[in-house]
Amino acid sequence: MDAPHLELIDLHKRYGDVAALDGCTVEVPRGSMFGFLGPNGAGKTTAMRAVFGLIQPDSGKIRYLGRGIDNNDRLRFGYMPEQRGLYPKMGVLKQLVYFGRMHGLTKGAATEASSRWLERLGLAGRGADKLETLSHGNQQRIQLAAALVHEPELMILDEPFSGLDPLGVRDLGAALKQQVRDRNATVVFSSHQLDLVEDICDQVAVIHQGRIILEGSLAELQADSPIRMFEIETADRSADWLPDEWRQRVTSNTRGRIRMQFPAANGIDPDDLLDRVRSRAEVVAFGFEPPSLSELFLSTVEADQVDQRL
């Protein structure tokens, strides 16, 4: 069995009284789109910085292909930090070439790769422009190009889709998926856009208070979830038909489409649920399914918060 592309093993890091990492352990398979998720302050950025040696954990190990990481390995990584690191008054093409050469490319190879990425991201005519003259979304595209110009084997991207419009999200998502598909590269990225993560990721891990509390493929996590979602829409598009004992189960009510959470362990029969609704209202549409990634995330984090208070 192949070693994981990247492993974080029992990482601990404290800043005074704050535990940024508290036993963080996660395995990232090679050739995967891996979503690294968590609330603000959960430890995502600290863990990512630790991979690049930007912070030193107090204890624990980081492994790349089953061994320790050295500086030569990091030259084969691509990093997009949360705080962007480009030069605002420098020409776009010039600085992409600069970053490519920092990772070991010749000037010719770096120039060719930089031009190719500018074209791939829809900025072929902007190579001579200073970065500061570009829109925020286009600066994001250049930041991604800087992380990918040397064709890294492992990409670690901290909120790469932040502030992008839907077209930008689509283009960057497609570019990352192509890297996985064409080169068997591995992409680890954090994001608060859970619908996007659900669309493009093979694997996810949720970190909370410095610990991994959920990890695996989305299909496995959904199948193993202790909850199921019952979604129903009635002709009058209201919630007046809801039995009192169901009202606390409602997680969303969007224009009369009501979504409720039920425990899977109780052997809930969706036909029985549907019959109960039909005795009270005319049903237009319904569904009974595992939770979405957003629902998994919320239920897992909330349960962990309760456990920490006990």
N, C-alpha and C positions, 0 to 999 in steps of 0.2 A: 504494500500500500504506500502510495506516495506521501511524503511529508507535506504538511500544510505549507502554503506559500509564505505565510506569516503567522507567527504565534506570539501572543502576549501571555505570559505565565506569572500569575500571582503578583501583579505589579502593585506596589504601594508608593504613594507620594503624598506628603503632607506639607501644607503651608501654614505653619503655626498650628492653630486649633482646627484647621480645615483639612479634611482628608479628601484630596482631589481624586486619588485612586486608592481603593481599599480592597485589594485582592483581585484586580481586574484580570480575567483570564478569557482569552478568545482565540479561536482558530479560523484562519481565512483560507479557504481552498484555492488552489491555483486555477486561473481561468474563470473567475467568478466576478459578478457584479455584487459587491457586498455593501449593504446599507448599515452604517454605524449610527444608531439612533439613541436619543436620550433628551431629557429636558435640559434647559439652560443650566449650566453649572454641574452637569452630571459627571464630567470627566472626559468627554470626547476629545476636546482639543489637547488636553494634557497627554492623553494616550497617544495621539497622533504625533505630537512633538517629541515624545519619548522615542518613537521609532527612528526619528532623524537625529537623535542625540542632542536636541535643542534643550531638553531638560533631562536630568538624571534621576531615575526612580530611586527611592530610598531602598527598595529591595525588589526582587523579582527578576525575570529574564525575558528577553525579546529574541526570538529566533527567526531566521530567514532560511527556508528550505532545510530546516532541521538543525541549523547551526547558528552560532552567534553572528551578529552583523558587524562588518567593518566599513571603513570609508569607501573602499572600492565598490562594495555592494550598494552603498547609498548613491553612488554615481549612476546606478542602473534604476534608481527610483525616480518617480516624479512627484512633486509636492506642490499643492496649492494651499497656501496658508489662509486662515480666516482673515488676518490682517494682510491685505494684498501687498506684494513686494516688488512692484515694477517702478520704473523711473519716469515720472510724468513728463519731463522735458526732453526725453530721449526719443529718437525715431523708433517706430514700431518694429520695422524689420531689423534695424541695427541691434536693438536689445534682444530680440529673439535669437539672432545669430550669437550674441554674447552669451546667452544662457546655454545655447547648444554647445558652444566651445567649452564652457565650464564643465560640461558633462563628458568631455572627451572627443567631441566631433571636430573634424578639420573645418577650416573656414568654408571651404567649398561645400562640404556635406551639410554644415549648419545653415548655409545660405539656401541651399536647395530645399532642405527640410522646412525651414522657416517660410519660404515662399509657398510651399505645398500646403502648410497649415493655414496660412492666410487665405489661400483660395478655398480650402475645405471649409473654413468658417465664414466665408462670405465677405472677406476683407482684402481681396486681392489688390485693390487699387489704393489701399491706405498705408502701404509699407513705409513711405517717406514721411508720413504724418507723425507729429509728436503725440504721445499717448494722451496727454491732457486735452487734446482737441477732440477726442472720441467720446461718444456717449458712454454712460455707465455700463450699459449692456455690452457694448463693443469692447470696453476695457476688460470686462469679464472674459470675453472670448480670447483676448490677447493673453490674459493671465493663464487660461487653460492651455493655449498654444505653448506658452513658456514651460508648462509642466510636462508637455507631451513631445516637444520638438526633438528630443533625443530617443524617442520610441522606448520609454521605460518599460521594464518587465512588471513593475508594481507601481501603481499610482495611488497616492493618498491625498484626498481632496476634501478640504474643510469648507462646507457650505458652498459648493461650486455654483449652485443655481440661485443663490441669494440675489434678489433684485432683478432677475431676468424676466422679460416678457415671455408669453407662451411660445413665440417663435424661437427665442433664444434657448429656452428650456428644451424644446424639441431638437434643435440643432446640436446643442452640447450633449444631450442624452444619446443622440444617434452617433455622434463622434466617439463617445466612450464605449458604447456597445460594439462599434466596429473594431475598436482596439482589442476587446475581448474575443470577438469572433475571428478576426483575421490573424492575430498574433498570440492567442492564448494568454494575453496579459491579464493582470488582476487589478481591479479597481475597487478601492475602499473609499467610500465617501459618506460624509455626514449631511443630513438635511432635515429640515422641519416639514418639508413637503411630502407627507407620508403617502399621498396618492401617487406621486411620481415614483417614490421608492418602490411601491407595490407594483407599478407598471414595469420597471426596468431591472429590478434586483432578483438575483437567484437566492441569495442568502441575506439574513439580517441578524443583527445583534442589538439588544437594547441594554444600555448602561444607565444605572441609576445610583446616585451617591457613591460613585467610584467602583461599582460592582456590576458584572454582567448578570442580568436577571432573566433574559430570554435570548435564545440563540438557535438558529437552524434555518432550513429552507422555509419559505412562506407556506408552501403546501403542507409541510410537516407540522408547522406551528398551528395552522388553522385546523388541521385534522385532530391535533392533540388538545386543542383549546377546551376548557371546561364550560364554554358558553356557546350558544347558537343564537342567531338573529332571526326574528320573525318580522317580516316587512309586509305591510298591508295597506291597500288604498281602497277607500269606499266611495260610492257614487256621490255622497254629499260632501266629500272632502273635509270632513270634520273629525274631531275626536270625541264627539258626544256619545258614541256607542261603547267606549272603553269601559270594561268592568273596573270597579274601584281597585281591585287587587292587582290589576295590570298597570295602573297608572305609574307606579314607581319603577316599572320596567322600561318605560319609554326612554330611548336615548336620543331620538330626533323626531321632529314632526315638520316636514317640509311640504307645504301646500297640500296637506291632507294625506301625504304618504308617511305613515307612522312606522317607526322601526323600534322593536323591543328586544330585550335581552332575556334569555331563558337559560337555566343551567342544563347542560347536555347530559349530566349524570342522572337526571331524574327520568330519563326515558320519555322525553316529551314527544308526543305524537302530533305532527303538523296538521294532520287531518282533523284531529280533535280541536286544535286551536282554530282552524278555519271554520269548523261547524259552529263554534261559539260565536265567531264574528258574524257568520251568516244569519244567526238567530237574532241579531241586533241591527244589521245594516246590509246593504247591497254591496258585494265585493266586486271591485273592478280589477284588481291585480294583487298578487301576494307572492311571497317567497320565503323559504326557510333555508338558511345557509350558514356556513361558518362565519366568524367575524372578519371584517376587513382588517388590514394592517393597522389602520388608525384605531379601530376598536380594540384590537389586541394590545396595542401600545398603551392605551389609556387604562384598560382593565389591569394590565400587569403592573404598571407604575403605581396605580392607586392601591392595589393589593400589597405591594411592597411598602408603601408608605404606612399602611395600617399595621403591617408586621413590625416595622421599625418602632412604632409607638407602643406596641405591646410589651 
